[in-house]
Amino acid sequence: MHRRLALVRRPSPRLAEGIVTHLERSPDVDADLARRQWQEYVDVLRRRGWQVLEAAAVDDCPDGVFVEDDVVVHGDVAVLCRSGAVSRRPEVVGLRGVLEPLGYRVVEMTEPATLDGGDVLKHGHHVWVGVGGRTNAAGVEALRRALAGHRVEVVPVPVSRVLHLKSAVTALPDGTVVGYPPLVDDTSVWSAFLPVPEEPGSHVVLLGGQSVLLSAAAPRTAQLLSARGLDVTTVDISEFEKLEGCVTCLSVRLRG
Protein backbone atom coordinates (compact mmCIF):
# COMPACT_ATOMS: atom_id res chain seq x y z
CA MET A 1 0.00 0.00 0.00
CA HIS A 2 1.50 3.31 -1.11
CA ARG A 3 -1.08 6.00 -0.63
CA ARG A 4 -1.39 9.54 0.65
CA LEU A 5 -5.01 9.40 1.68
CA ALA A 6 -6.58 11.39 4.48
CA LEU A 7 -9.84 10.18 6.01
CA VAL A 8 -12.11 12.99 7.23
CA ARG A 9 -15.74 13.47 8.26
CA ARG A 10 -17.90 16.58 8.07
CA PRO A 11 -18.98 18.25 11.32
CA SER A 12 -22.36 17.30 12.71
CA PRO A 13 -25.04 20.01 12.99
CA ARG A 14 -24.97 19.06 16.68
CA LEU A 15 -21.26 19.85 17.05
CA ALA A 16 -21.85 22.26 19.93
CA GLU A 17 -23.22 19.35 21.99
CA GLY A 18 -19.88 17.51 21.86
CA ILE A 19 -18.36 16.09 25.03
CA VAL A 20 -16.00 18.29 27.04
CA THR A 21 -13.97 16.82 29.87
CA HIS A 22 -11.09 19.09 30.84
CA LEU A 23 -12.52 22.42 29.61
CA GLU A 24 -15.49 24.52 30.61
CA ARG A 25 -18.22 24.21 27.99
CA SER A 26 -18.14 27.18 25.65
CA PRO A 27 -21.56 28.74 25.01
CA ASP A 28 -20.52 30.20 21.67
CA VAL A 29 -19.49 27.34 19.38
CA ASP A 30 -20.32 28.64 15.91
CA ALA A 31 -21.44 25.72 13.73
CA ASP A 32 -21.25 27.73 10.49
CA LEU A 33 -17.73 28.91 11.26
CA ALA A 34 -16.76 25.35 12.20
CA ARG A 35 -17.89 24.11 8.78
CA ARG A 36 -15.81 26.79 7.07
CA GLN A 37 -12.79 25.96 9.22
CA TRP A 38 -13.21 22.26 8.47
CA GLN A 39 -13.31 22.99 4.74
CA GLU A 40 -10.11 25.03 4.96
CA TYR A 41 -8.46 22.18 6.87
CA VAL A 42 -9.47 19.79 4.08
CA ASP A 43 -8.25 22.24 1.44
CA VAL A 44 -4.85 22.43 3.17
CA LEU A 45 -4.52 18.66 3.02
CA ARG A 46 -5.33 18.70 -0.69
CA ARG A 47 -2.87 21.50 -1.39
CA ARG A 48 -0.21 19.45 0.36
CA GLY A 49 -0.78 16.50 -1.94
CA TRP A 50 -3.21 14.40 0.06
CA GLN A 51 -6.23 12.76 -1.52
CA VAL A 52 -9.15 13.34 0.82
CA LEU A 53 -11.54 10.48 1.53
CA GLU A 54 -14.74 11.52 3.27
CA ALA A 55 -16.40 9.09 5.68
CA ALA A 56 -20.17 9.02 5.75
CA ALA A 57 -21.68 11.71 7.95
CA VAL A 58 -22.93 10.76 11.40
CA ASP A 59 -25.12 13.76 12.12
CA ASP A 60 -26.50 12.26 15.35
CA CYS A 61 -22.96 12.03 16.79
CA PRO A 62 -21.81 15.52 17.86
CA ASP A 63 -18.15 14.42 18.08
CA GLY A 64 -18.11 12.51 14.80
CA VAL A 65 -15.89 15.09 13.09
CA PHE A 66 -13.04 13.93 15.36
CA VAL A 67 -12.58 10.88 13.17
CA GLU A 68 -9.07 10.13 14.45
CA ASP A 69 -10.66 8.62 17.55
CA ASP A 70 -12.54 6.00 15.53
CA VAL A 71 -9.72 4.09 13.86
CA VAL A 72 -6.02 3.38 14.30
CA VAL A 73 -4.08 2.33 11.21
CA HIS A 74 -0.64 0.79 11.01
CA GLY A 75 0.70 -0.86 7.88
CA ASP A 76 -2.11 -3.00 6.48
CA VAL A 77 -4.12 -3.12 9.72
CA ALA A 78 -7.01 -0.83 10.64
CA VAL A 79 -8.30 -1.16 14.20
CA LEU A 80 -11.85 0.07 14.74
CA CYS A 81 -11.85 1.61 18.20
CA ARG A 82 -14.30 1.15 21.04
CA SER A 83 -14.45 4.50 22.78
CA GLY A 84 -14.53 4.86 26.53
CA ALA A 85 -17.30 7.39 25.84
CA VAL A 86 -20.32 5.18 25.13
CA SER A 87 -22.06 7.89 23.11
CA ARG A 88 -19.21 7.90 20.59
CA ARG A 89 -19.24 4.19 19.75
CA PRO A 90 -21.75 4.50 16.88
CA GLU A 91 -19.21 6.64 14.98
CA VAL A 92 -17.36 3.53 13.73
CA VAL A 93 -20.39 2.24 11.82
CA GLY A 94 -19.61 2.14 8.11
CA LEU A 95 -15.84 2.56 8.40
CA ARG A 96 -15.15 -1.10 7.63
CA GLY A 97 -16.73 -0.56 4.22
CA VAL A 98 -14.39 2.38 3.61
CA LEU A 99 -11.19 0.72 4.78
CA GLU A 100 -11.43 -2.83 3.44
CA PRO A 101 -11.60 -1.76 -0.23
CA LEU A 102 -8.33 0.11 0.37
CA GLY A 103 -6.64 -3.14 1.34
CA TYR A 104 -6.74 -2.81 5.10
CA ARG A 105 -7.32 -5.82 7.34
CA VAL A 106 -9.95 -4.49 9.72
CA VAL A 107 -9.93 -5.53 13.37
CA GLU A 108 -12.76 -4.59 15.74
CA MET A 109 -12.24 -4.02 19.44
CA THR A 110 -14.62 -5.79 21.81
CA GLU A 111 -15.56 -5.56 25.47
CA PRO A 112 -13.88 -4.93 27.90
CA ALA A 113 -11.35 -3.03 25.75
CA THR A 114 -11.80 0.70 25.30
CA LEU A 115 -9.57 2.86 23.15
CA ASP A 116 -9.75 6.24 21.39
CA GLY A 117 -7.44 6.79 18.44
CA GLY A 118 -6.44 10.14 19.89
CA ASP A 119 -4.63 8.19 22.60
CA VAL A 120 -2.32 6.52 20.06
CA LEU A 121 0.95 8.18 19.02
CA LYS A 122 3.05 6.31 16.45
CA HIS A 123 6.56 6.91 15.24
CA GLY A 124 8.98 4.39 13.81
CA HIS A 125 8.84 1.17 15.81
CA HIS A 126 7.10 2.75 18.78
CA VAL A 127 3.38 3.00 19.49
CA TRP A 128 2.61 4.95 22.66
CA VAL A 129 -0.91 4.56 24.05
CA GLY A 130 -2.38 6.95 26.58
CA VAL A 131 -4.23 5.24 29.41
CA GLY A 132 -6.70 7.53 31.12
CA GLY A 133 -10.28 8.62 30.69
CA ARG A 134 -11.07 7.03 27.32
CA THR A 135 -8.56 4.17 26.94
CA ASN A 136 -8.05 1.32 29.40
CA ALA A 137 -5.40 -1.37 29.87
CA ALA A 138 -7.52 -3.90 27.98
CA GLY A 139 -7.56 -1.50 25.04
CA VAL A 140 -3.77 -1.34 25.07
CA GLU A 141 -3.58 -5.13 25.03
CA ALA A 142 -6.13 -5.38 22.23
CA LEU A 143 -4.08 -2.97 20.14
CA ARG A 144 -0.91 -4.90 20.90
CA ARG A 145 -2.55 -8.11 19.65
CA ALA A 146 -3.86 -6.41 16.52
CA LEU A 147 -0.36 -5.17 15.67
CA ALA A 148 1.40 -8.45 16.45
CA GLY A 149 3.94 -9.15 13.73
CA HIS A 150 4.38 -5.47 12.88
CA ARG A 151 7.65 -5.23 14.82
CA VAL A 152 6.44 -2.38 17.00
CA GLU A 153 6.68 -1.81 20.72
CA VAL A 154 3.36 -0.82 22.27
CA VAL A 155 4.01 1.35 25.32
CA PRO A 156 1.27 2.45 27.76
CA VAL A 157 1.59 6.07 28.93
CA PRO A 158 -0.39 7.67 31.79
CA VAL A 159 -2.77 10.48 30.79
CA SER A 160 -4.57 12.48 33.46
CA ARG A 161 -4.26 16.17 32.53
CA VAL A 162 -5.81 16.15 29.06
CA LEU A 163 -8.44 14.24 27.12
CA HIS A 164 -6.05 12.13 25.01
CA LEU A 165 -2.34 11.46 24.78
CA LYS A 166 -2.20 13.41 21.51
CA SER A 167 -3.88 16.33 23.25
CA ALA A 168 -0.56 16.60 25.11
CA VAL A 169 2.14 15.34 22.72
CA THR A 170 2.79 14.55 19.07
CA ALA A 171 5.94 13.72 17.10
CA LEU A 172 7.93 15.69 14.55
CA PRO A 173 9.23 14.03 11.36
CA ASP A 174 12.57 13.20 13.04
CA GLY A 175 10.84 11.52 15.98
CA THR A 176 11.26 14.36 18.45
CA VAL A 177 8.17 14.48 20.65
CA VAL A 178 6.71 17.93 21.23
CA GLY A 179 4.45 18.86 24.10
CA TYR A 180 3.30 21.59 26.43
CA PRO A 181 4.89 20.49 29.73
CA PRO A 182 2.05 21.44 32.14
CA LEU A 183 -0.20 18.98 30.31
CA VAL A 184 2.23 16.05 30.06
CA ASP A 185 2.20 13.52 32.88
CA ASP A 186 5.77 12.29 32.33
CA THR A 187 8.09 13.83 29.75
CA SER A 188 10.80 11.26 30.52
CA VAL A 189 8.87 8.65 28.51
CA TRP A 190 10.54 10.05 25.39
CA SER A 191 14.31 10.31 24.96
CA ALA A 192 13.89 13.35 22.69
CA PHE A 193 11.29 15.77 24.08
CA LEU A 194 10.89 19.35 22.91
CA PRO A 195 8.77 21.64 25.12
CA VAL A 196 6.60 24.09 23.21
CA PRO A 197 5.37 27.45 24.55
CA GLU A 198 1.65 27.04 23.79
CA GLU A 199 -0.83 24.25 24.44
CA PRO A 200 -2.08 24.13 20.79
CA GLY A 201 1.56 23.78 19.71
CA SER A 202 1.51 20.25 21.11
CA HIS A 203 -0.57 19.10 18.15
CA VAL A 204 1.37 18.55 14.93
CA VAL A 205 0.11 16.75 11.82
CA LEU A 206 2.85 15.29 9.61
CA LEU A 207 2.12 16.11 5.97
CA GLY A 208 5.13 14.35 4.45
CA GLY A 209 8.81 15.20 4.31
CA GLN A 210 9.51 18.20 6.52
CA SER A 211 6.00 19.65 6.16
CA VAL A 212 3.75 19.91 9.20
CA LEU A 213 0.34 21.34 10.00
CA LEU A 214 -0.25 23.35 13.16
CA SER A 215 -3.06 25.34 14.76
CA ALA A 216 -3.07 29.06 14.08
CA ALA A 217 -3.44 29.47 17.85
CA ALA A 218 0.24 28.51 18.31
CA PRO A 219 2.24 31.24 16.52
CA ARG A 220 5.29 30.98 18.81
CA THR A 221 5.44 27.23 18.28
CA ALA A 222 5.19 27.80 14.52
CA GLN A 223 8.23 30.07 14.76
CA LEU A 224 10.07 27.50 16.87
CA LEU A 225 9.43 24.70 14.39
CA SER A 226 10.26 26.88 11.39
CA ALA A 227 13.60 27.68 13.02
CA ARG A 228 14.25 23.92 13.16
CA GLY A 229 13.88 23.77 9.37
CA LEU A 230 10.29 22.57 9.17
CA ASP A 231 7.81 23.80 6.58
CA VAL A 232 4.91 24.92 8.78
CA THR A 233 1.35 25.50 7.61
CA THR A 234 -1.21 26.83 10.09
CA VAL A 235 -4.98 26.59 10.08
CA ASP A 236 -7.63 28.18 12.29
CA ILE A 237 -9.70 25.54 14.11
CA SER A 238 -10.94 27.70 17.00
CA GLU A 239 -14.44 26.17 17.09
CA PHE A 240 -13.07 22.65 17.43
CA GLU A 241 -10.57 23.72 20.07
CA LYS A 242 -13.50 24.89 22.20
CA LEU A 243 -14.51 21.20 22.29
CA GLU A 244 -11.03 19.83 23.11
CA GLY A 245 -10.37 19.13 19.45
CA CYS A 246 -7.07 19.73 17.67
CA VAL A 247 -5.54 19.44 14.19
CA THR A 248 -4.71 15.76 14.65
CA CYS A 249 -8.30 14.87 15.61
CA LEU A 250 -9.80 15.94 12.31
CA SER A 251 -8.23 13.33 10.02
CA VAL A 252 -6.62 9.93 9.83
CA ARG A 253 -3.63 9.81 7.53
CA LEU A 254 -3.72 6.51 5.65
CA ARG A 255 -0.18 5.57 4.72
CA GLY A 256 1.18 2.31 3.40
N, C-alpha and C positions, 0 to 999 in steps of 0.2 A: 504494500500500500504506500503510494507516494502522492499524497494530496496536501493541499493547503485549503482545507474546508473549515469554515467556522459555523457552528450550530448556534442559532439564536431563536428567540421567541418574542413576539410582540407583547407589549405591556397589556395587562388586563384593564378594562374600564374600572375595576375595583382596586386598582393599585394602592390607593390611599388607605385601604383596609389591611395592608400587609402587616405581618408580625414584626414587632419591635421588642427587643430584649434588653439591650444595654443602653438605649437612648430613650429620651422622653418622646412620646408621639408628637409629631409635628402636625399642627392643625391646617397647614397650608400647602400640602402636596398638590401640585398643579398637574392634573392628568394630561392636559393638552401640551404643556411644556415637556412633560416626560416623554410623550410620543415623539416630539420633535428632537429631543436629546437622544432618544433611542435610534432614530433614523440617522442622525449625524454619526453616532457610534458605528452603525452598520456601514455608512458611507466611508468612514475612515478605514475600516477593515478592507473594503473593496479597493480603495485607493492604494492600499498597501499590498495588494496582490492576492487577497483571500477571496475565495468563492464562498458566498454566504448561502447557507442552507437554513431555511426557516422551518422550525417545528410547528406543528399545528397549534393554534391558539387554545388556551385553557382559560377562558374568560371568567369562569367561576373560581379560579385560583388566584387570589390577589398577588401572590409572590411568584407566579409562573414565569415572569420575565427573567428571574434569576436562575436561568437554565443550567448554569454550572453545577448547582446543587443536585441535579437530577441524574447525572451520569458521570462516571469516571472512565476515561479511556487510556489505555496503555498498549502500544503495539496493536495487535489484532483483537484485543479484548475490550469490550464495553460493559461496564458494570452498572446496572440500573440500581440506583440508590433507594434506600428505605429511610426516609427522613425521621429524625427524632421528633419532629413536629408533625403530628398525625394529619393535620389539615393540608400538609403539602404532599402527602403520598400520592394523590391522584395525578400529580403533574407528570409522572413517568409514563402514563398511559399513552400509547401510540409511538413511543420512541423506539421500541424494538423494530417496528416497521420502517423507521428511518435509517437505523444503523445497520441492520442485517444486509440490505442491498448494497451497502458500501463495503461489505466484506468483513464486518466485525462479528466476532463470536460474542453473543450477548449473554451475560450472566445476571440473574436477578437475585437480590438479597432477600432473605426471609427472616422471620422472627427467630430469635430475639435480637438479631443484628439491626442496628440503626447507624446510618452514615449519611452525611451531606457532602456533596462533592467539594463544597467550599472549604472543607476540612482537610483536603488532600493537596499537598504540595509535592510536585515531582521535579526532579532534576537528575540527569544521569542515571546512576544505579540506585538512587535513593528515592523513597516515597515516604514522606513524613505525613502522619495522620493525626490531626488534632482530636483529642478526647475531651469532651466537655459537655455542653448543653445538648448538642444535636447528634453527636457520634459517640457510641459506646465501645467497650473493649471487644464485644462480639462483632461489631462492625469492622474493627481493625482486623480481626482474625478472618472474617469473611473476605475482606479485600486481599489479605495475604494469600488465601487459598485460590482466589480467582486469578492472581498474578503468579502463581506457582509456575516455574519454568521460564520466567521472564528475567531471571538473574537480577532481581532488584531486592533491596533490603527495605522492608516495611518497618518504620520506626514510629511508635506512638509518642505523641507530644502533648503535654498538658495545656489546656486552653480554659481560662477562667475569666479573662478580662475583656474578651470580645466575643462576637457571635461565632466566628469560625477561625481556624488557623490562618487562612488567607485573608482574614480581616486584619491580621497582625503582621504577617510576613509573606513575601513572595521572593522569587529568585531572579537575578539578572542573567543575561546570556552566559556569562562565565561561571555561573554557579554561586556567586556571592549572594547571600540572603540579605534582603533589606527589610527593615522594620522600624516602627516607632517605639522606642524602648519602654515607655510607660504601659504599653498594651501587650508586651511580650512576657509570657510567664518565665521563660528561661532562655536567654540569648546564647548560653553556652552550648546549646544543642548543635549549633552550626559552627564549624571551624572558621568560616569566613562570614562575618556578620557586619553589615554596614548600617549604622543608625541613620535614620533620616529625620529631618526637622519638623515634619508635618504628618499627622495621622493618615491623610489620603495618599501620602507618598509611599506608604507601605504596599500599595497595590499596583503592581506592574504587570502588564500583559506583554508577552514576548511575541513580536510580529515577524520574526525571522531575521537572521544575521544580527546586526547590532541595533535594530530598530525596536523601540518599545513604546507602549501606550500608557499614558498616565492621566490621572484626573487633573482638570484645570485648577482644582482647589489646592494643588501642591506646587506652586511656582518655585519655591526654594529647592524642593527636591528635583524638579525639572532641571534647574541650573546645576545642581550637584551631579546629576547623571550625565548631563551634556558635557560637563568638565571631565568626566571619565571616558569620553569618546563615544557615548551612545547617541543615537539619532532618536530624539524624543518628540513624540506627538502627544498633544493634550486634547482632552475632550471634556466638555461640561456635562456632568451627570448629577447636578445638585438635587434633583427630585428623587433620584434613587438613593443618594447618600442620606437623605432624611429617613430612609427605611433600612438603614444599615447595609445598603448595597454598595458595590464598588465596581471598578472597570473589569475586574476578573469575573464577577458574578454573571455578567451579561452575555457571555458566550462560552462555548466549549470549542477549543481549537482541536480539530481532528487531524492528527499527523500520523503518517505511516512510519 
